[in-house]
Amino acid sequence: MKRLYFFPPRPKGGYPNPYCQNFKNALSQHYQVLDNGDSECGVSALGLLRYSFRADVYVLNWIENMVFHRLGCLQFAVAFLALCIITVRRKPIVWVLHNIVPHQGHTFSTRFVYRFMFRYARLVIAHSREAEQYAVAHARGRVVYECHPIVPIDVNPMQTDHHDLLIWGTIDPYKGVVEFISSKEVRDSHLDIMIVGRCKDKDLERQIDALTNEHIHFENRRVSFDEIAGLVRNSRYVVFPYIGNSISSSGVLIDTLVLGGTPIGPDKGAFSDLADEGVCLIYRDFSHLLELVAQHASLDNDNRTAFLANHTWKEFASHIHQLLEL
């Protein structure tokens, strides 16, 4: 069995995003996944350098974002050395292109990593057709579109209040919360809007707080899946007012579908892809979004059931394995 190194390594206490652990668990059916325990150091690039001599396959996620993390310049330099070693050893690299551009915007370092990965990655995985088209125009290796994989979520839904619109998950600037709740048409709609999730940006938190009223509520806190499940089931729609050009896919979108919610997102990235499969509503602008709400637009449950059954982590990992063995 070939040895595979997965980046980023698991930090102490586990991954904050279940995507990585689900990915590693699925890959372990085909590879010996190295470093499958807690990372011994907080500098993830050192783990990549350590295993640059040992693995047969490398699966890299968000490596372009290391410059934004602690000791970013050092991490960038160490990661570049590790990538050079991997390429000299001629070991296959799988790069998962999560975002067409980083959410924080491009820097010299991120542009360098994008160019490097497009040149040397044997396989580029895109979670949206839009990202796939972008990658095809730049990559030398093979590019494939794979829908964000799905895992059932075992929950005991809590009793919650009813809301018209729900926005949940980590609250970041690119998610467009301020732009959405400050728009005149949304404020005049008097729809009951619940925003819940962790916001680490103090300025963003203050902006959102200033826009709350009797119809718009904001709670800056981490929420259990049991509570999220209750909120999703007691909300008419889950809204994704994302802005900018970095959007490709969304784990919160997938989790919303698993939990039985009706998502509404912008006509771009994975939102457009899932709309084609009949499991997501898409809008052109906020006025159009409010029209969909007023029209009580809905999804077909048969489409949801088929979608959830056809995009498992097992199938995703098997396809990657098959592509690398060609």
N, C-alpha and C positions, 0 to 999 in steps of 0.2 A: 504494500500500500504506500503510495507516494505521501511525502510529508508536505503539509500546507501551512503557511503562516498567514494569519488573518490580522489585518490592521484596521482599526486601532486595537491594541491589546486591552484586555479587560482591566479596568482600574480596581483598586481595593474597594470592596463594597458592591461590586457588580456594575454593569452598564446602566446608565440612566435611561437609555433608549433600548427597548427590548429587541429592536431590529438586529443588532449585532449578535446577541446571544442566539436568537432564532437562526440566523445565518450560519453561525458556527456549528450549531447542533445539526443542521441539515447537511452541511459539508462533511461532517464527521462520518456520514454513511459511506463516503467515497474516499476520504483521505484521513491520514493521521494528522489531526490538527495540533500544531505545536503551541506551546504557551497557552494552554487552555485553562490556566488558573489565574489568580489575581496577579496583576503586574507588580513587580517588585520596586518599580520606580515611577515617579510621576511624569517623567519625560518620555512620552511614547515613542519618539524617534530613536531612542537608545535601544528599545526593544526590537525595532526594525533593523537596526545595525547589527545587533547581536545575532539575529536569525538570518541575516543576509547571506551567511555562509552555509546555512544548514537545511533550508527548505528546498523543495522541488517546485512548488507553486506558490505564488503570492497573490492574495486577494486584498486589494487596497480600497478603503472607503475614506472619504473626506481628507485625504492626505494633503490636498491643496490648502486646507484650512489651518495647518499647523502653525503658520506664521502669526495667527491671531491668538494662539494659546500662550501659556506661561513659557518664558524663555524662547519666544517665537523665532528669533534670528538664529539661535543655537540649534533649535529643532530643525529649522530649514536646512542648515549646513549639514547636520548629522544625517538627515533623511536623504539629502542629495548624495552623500558618500555611500549610504546603503543602497540606493537605487543604482548607482554606478557599479557596485559590486554585483548586484543581481543581474544587470544587463551583461556584464563581462562574463558571468557564469552562464549566460544564455538561458536563464530560467523564465518560464512564462509568468507574465504579470496580467492579472485581471483587475481592471480599474472600474469601479462602479461610479458612474457620473451622476451624482445625486442632484447637482445644481448646474444649470447652464453657465452661470457665473456665480461666484460666492455671494452669499447674502450680504456680506460686508462690503462687497465691491472688489474689483481687481486691484492688486498691487504688483510691483515688479516680481515678487516671489511667487504669487499665485499664477501669474501669466507664465512664468518659467516652468512651474510644475505642470500646468495644462499642456504646454508645448512638449515637455518631456514625455508625459504620459501618452499623448496622442501619437508620438513618434515610436515609443518603445512598448506600449502595452499590446500584448497579443490579442486581448479581448477587452472591449469596452462595453459595459452593460449600462443601458439607459432605461430609466423607469417611466419614460414618456416618449411618445412619437416625436415630439418637438425636440427633445434632447437627442434622440437618435439621429434626426436630420442634421442637427448641429454637429454631432460627432462624426458622422459620415463625411462631412465636408472637410474635416481636419485630420482624421485618424488614418494611420497606415495599416493598422491591424483590423481585425473583424469587429464590427459594431452590431449589437443585437438589442432589440427592444424586449424587455421583460417587465410585465406589470408587477408593481410592488407586491410581493408575496403576502399571503394571508395566513393567520393562525387564529383558531377559535379562542375567545377570551372567556374564561370561567368567572362569572360574576354573580353576585347576589344583589340585584338592583335595589338601591335605597329609595325610600319615599321622598320625593322632592316636589317643589312647587312647579306649576305649569308655566311655560314661557313660549312666546311665539318664535323667537330666534335665540339660538345658543351659539356662542363662540367659545371654544375650549382648547386647551393645550398651552404650551409655552407662548407667552406674549412677547413678540419681537416686532421691531419697526416694520419689517417687510410684510407682516401679516395685515397691515392696513386697518387696524382697529380704530385709530384716531380719525383717519380719513372717512371711515364708514359712519361712525356715530356723530361726527361733526357735520355731515352733509345735511342740508336743509330738508331734503325729501325724507330722509330717515327719521330726523327729529320730529318732523311734522306728522309722520305716520302713526305715532303713539303706540307702535308695536312694543310689546314687552320683550326687552333684549337682556339676556344674561351673558356676561363675560366672566369666565373663571379660568384661572391658570396662573402659573408663576411668571412674574415679570421682574427681572433683575435690573432693568434699566429704570433708574429713579426718575429721570426726566419724563420718560414715556409713561410711567405710573402716574405722575402728577398730571400729565395732559389728559389721560383717560379719566382720572378722578374728577377733574374739572368739568368734564362733559357728562357726568352721570346726573340722573334726575329720577323722578318717580317711575319712569318707564325704562331707564337704562341703568343696569346694575353691574358693578365690577367687584370681584373678590380676588385679590392677589394672593393666591395660595396654591400649593400642590393639592391635587384632588385624587382620591382613590378611584380605581376603575368601578367599584361598586356604586359610588356616588355619580360618576360620569354616566354609567349605564342608566341610572335613574333620571338624570338630567336629559340625556338623549331621548329616552322614551317618553318624557313628559314635555318635550319641545316639538313644535311643529316642524322646524327646520334647523339644521346645523349649518351655519354660514361661514364661508371662507373668503373674506374680503381682501385677499392677497393683492399686493401691488408690486410693480417693478418687473424686471426681466429675468430674475434669478429662478423663478418658479419652475420646477420640473415635476416633482412628485411630493406626496404628503402622507406620512404615516398616520396622522390624525384623520385624514380622509378615509383611509382603509379601516381604521378602528371604528369610525362612525358607522360605516356600512356593516361591519361585524356586529355592532351593538344595536342595529336595527334602525338607525337614524336616516333621515333624508337630507343629504348634503346639497348645498348650492355653492358653486364656486365660479371663478372667472373662466372665460372661454379661452383657456390656455393650458399647456402642460397636461398632466395626468387628469385634470378635471375634464378636459375635452375628450381624452381617450375613454374615460369611464362613461361620459355622456353617450358616446357612440355605442357602448355596451348596454345602455339603458339603466345605469345604476347611479347617475349623478345628474343634477340639474345645473345648467350653466347660464350665466348672465353676461350681457354686453356692458352694462353700466348699472349703477345703483337703482336707477329708475326702472330698468328692466327687471332687476331682482325683486323690487317691490311689486311689480306686476305679477310675477310668478307666485309670490306669496298671496296676493289678492285673489288670484285665479285658483288657489288651492292646488297648484301643480303637484303631481305625485309620481311615484315610481312603481313599476310592476314587481311584485315580490318574487315572481318566477325568475325574472332576470337577476335579481339579487341572489337567489339560491344557486342558480347556475354559475354566476360569477364567483361566488365564494368557493364553490366546489372545484373550479377549474384553475385556480391560481394558488396552489399550496406551496409551502416551503420545500417539500419533498420534490415536487416537480421542478421547481426553480433550480435547486442544487443539482439534480440529475441532468438538466439541460446544460448547465455550466460544465459539468464533468464530461458530457458527450462532446461538447464543442472543443474542449481542450485536448481530447483524445483523438480528434480527427487527424 
